[in-house]
Amino acid sequence: MCDCEGSLLSGAGAPGQRNTLNVILGIGTDLAEVERYRFDQERLAWFARRVYTDEEMEYAMRKRHWAERLAGFFAAKEAARKAFGFAIPWREVGVSHERSGRPILKFFGAASNLPERFGVLRLHLTITHTATTAAAFVVLEGA
Ligand SMILES: CC(C)(COP(=O)(O)OP(=O)(O)OC[C@H]1O[C@@H](n2cnc3c(N)ncnc32)[C@H](O)[C@@H]1OP(=O)(O)O)[C@@H](O)C(=O)NCCC(=O)NCCS
């Protein structure tokens, strides 16, 4: 049974909320240089079509420092690829947020059931960003 809602896998909650130890099925991390995500209008439109989900674009473009968010989302996609061990199409994995602001991964299209196929029970994502660099880390937890 997957700790998820539809194709959405939430994190495990705050440390201490769970005390069962599961198997780490995969980890992935990535750094992204924010400067490379300060797109002009044309590149922004291209990335919105080919790389980012609608939710990611809406979230980032609401922020003054939107390039930091786009860099963080890209790092999260790369980290997810590394954790699962293959190139998940860019728009089939995207970052969403819980009410607290905590980031989570959502899967779409052919990747909708990817966590279940890999036996992932819980999926953890953390993102951090500065004016110059964004980083993401993903952990896949199974039974
Ligand atoms: C969440 C928090 C730790 C972010 O730290 P920060 O040094 O300001 O910023 P960072 O660049 O390292 O991290 C920002 C990212 O953290 C993530 N984040 C936000 N809220 C989060 C939360 N409650 N839990 C985990 N991650 C969170 C988001 O991905 C965020 O990126 P975004 O602003 O683009 O959405 C900080 O804002 C905070 O302490 N908030 C209030 C308390 C809280 O919710 N704490 C929970 C985590 S200890």
The ligand as an SDF file (V2000), in Angstrom:
LIG
                    3D

 48 50  0  0  0  0  0  0  0  0999 V2000
   10.9920   26.1390    5.4440 C   0  0  0  0  0  0  0  0  0  0  0  0
   12.2770   26.9110    5.8020 C   0  0  0  0  0  0  0  0  0  0  0  0
   13.1280   26.0190    6.6880 C   0  0  0  0  0  0  0  0  0  0  0  0
   13.0180   27.2970    4.5000 C   0  0  0  0  0  0  0  0  0  0  0  0
   14.3560   27.6610    4.7780 O   0  0  0  0  0  0  0  0  0  0  0  0
   15.1360   28.8640    4.0360 P   0  0  0  0  0  0  0  0  0  0  0  0
   16.5510   28.7860    4.4520 O   0  0  0  0  0  0  0  0  0  0  0  0
   14.3770   30.1210    4.2450 O   0  0  0  0  0  0  0  0  0  0  0  0
   15.0450   28.5940    2.4680 O   0  0  0  0  0  0  0  0  0  0  0  0
   15.6510   27.4040    1.5600 P   0  0  0  0  0  0  0  0  0  0  0  0
   16.0540   27.9850    0.2550 O   0  0  0  0  0  0  0  0  0  0  0  0
   16.6600   26.5730    2.2630 O   0  0  0  0  0  0  0  0  0  0  0  0
   14.3760   26.4930    1.3470 O   0  0  0  0  0  0  0  0  0  0  0  0
   13.2640   26.9850    0.6630 C   0  0  0  0  0  0  0  0  0  0  0  0
   12.5030   25.7910    0.2090 C   0  0  0  0  0  0  0  0  0  0  0  0
   12.1940   24.9600    1.3340 O   0  0  0  0  0  0  0  0  0  0  0  0
   11.0410   24.2090    0.9930 C   0  0  0  0  0  0  0  0  0  0  0  0
   10.0800   24.3370    2.0830 N   0  0  0  0  0  0  0  0  0  0  0  0
    9.2310   25.3410    2.3460 C   0  0  0  0  0  0  0  0  0  0  0  0
    8.4970   25.0590    3.4230 N   0  0  0  0  0  0  0  0  0  0  0  0
    8.8880   23.8480    3.8470 C   0  0  0  0  0  0  0  0  0  0  0  0
    8.4980   22.9910    4.9140 C   0  0  0  0  0  0  0  0  0  0  0  0
    7.5420   23.3480    5.7680 N   0  0  0  0  0  0  0  0  0  0  0  0
    9.1090   21.8080    5.0560 N   0  0  0  0  0  0  0  0  0  0  0  0
   10.0810   21.4230    4.1980 C   0  0  0  0  0  0  0  0  0  0  0  0
   10.4910   22.1890    3.1550 N   0  0  0  0  0  0  0  0  0  0  0  0
    9.9010   23.3830    3.0070 C   0  0  0  0  0  0  0  0  0  0  0  0
   10.4680   24.7750   -0.2900 C   0  0  0  0  0  0  0  0  0  0  0  0
   10.8730   23.9610   -1.3580 O   0  0  0  0  0  0  0  0  0  0  0  0
   11.1710   26.1180   -0.3630 C   0  0  0  0  0  0  0  0  0  0  0  0
   11.3230   26.5970   -1.6710 O   0  0  0  0  0  0  0  0  0  0  0  0
   10.2520   27.6550   -2.2440 P   0  0  0  0  0  0  0  0  0  0  0  0
   10.3670   28.8530   -1.4010 O   0  0  0  0  0  0  0  0  0  0  0  0
   10.6980   27.8630   -3.6340 O   0  0  0  0  0  0  0  0  0  0  0  0
    8.9250   26.9870   -2.1420 O   0  0  0  0  0  0  0  0  0  0  0  0
   11.9480   28.2060    6.5370 C   0  0  0  0  0  0  0  0  0  0  0  0
   11.1890   29.0460    5.6990 O   0  0  0  0  0  0  0  0  0  0  0  0
   11.1980   27.9990    7.8280 C   0  0  0  0  0  0  0  0  0  0  0  0
   11.8160   27.7010    8.8400 O   0  0  0  0  0  0  0  0  0  0  0  0
    9.8600   28.1600    7.8000 N   0  0  0  0  0  0  0  0  0  0  0  0
    9.0000   28.1140    8.9520 C   0  0  0  0  0  0  0  0  0  0  0  0
    9.0690   26.8490    9.7690 C   0  0  0  0  0  0  0  0  0  0  0  0
    8.8100   25.6020    9.0140 C   0  0  0  0  0  0  0  0  0  0  0  0
    7.8550   25.4620    8.2840 O   0  0  0  0  0  0  0  0  0  0  0  0
    9.7010   24.6480    9.2220 N   0  0  0  0  0  0  0  0  0  0  0  0
    9.6000   23.3660    8.6270 C   0  0  0  0  0  0  0  0  0  0  0  0
   10.9470   22.8470    8.2220 C   0  0  0  0  0  0  0  0  0  0  0  0
   12.0300   22.7410    9.6290 S   0  0  0  0  0  0  0  0  0  0  0  0
  1  2  1  0
  2  3  1  0
  2  4  1  0
  2 36  1  0
  4  5  1  0
  5  6  1  0
  6  7  2  0
  6  8  1  0
  6  9  1  0
  9 10  1  0
 10 11  2  0
 10 12  1  0
 10 13  1  0
 13 14  1  0
 14 15  1  0
 15 16  1  0
 15 30  1  0
 16 17  1  0
 17 18  1  0
 17 28  1  0
 18 19  1  0
 18 27  1  0
 19 20  2  0
 20 21  1  0
 21 22  1  0
 21 27  2  0
 22 23  1  0
 22 24  2  0
 24 25  1  0
 25 26  2  0
 26 27  1  0
 28 29  1  0
 28 30  1  0
 30 31  1  0
 31 32  1  0
 32 33  2  0
 32 34  1  0
 32 35  1  0
 36 37  1  0
 36 38  1  0
 38 39  2  0
 38 40  1  0
 40 41  1  0
 41 42  1  0
 42 43  1  0
 43 44  2  0
 43 45  1  0
 45 46  1  0
 46 47  1  0
 47 48  1  0
M  END
$$$$
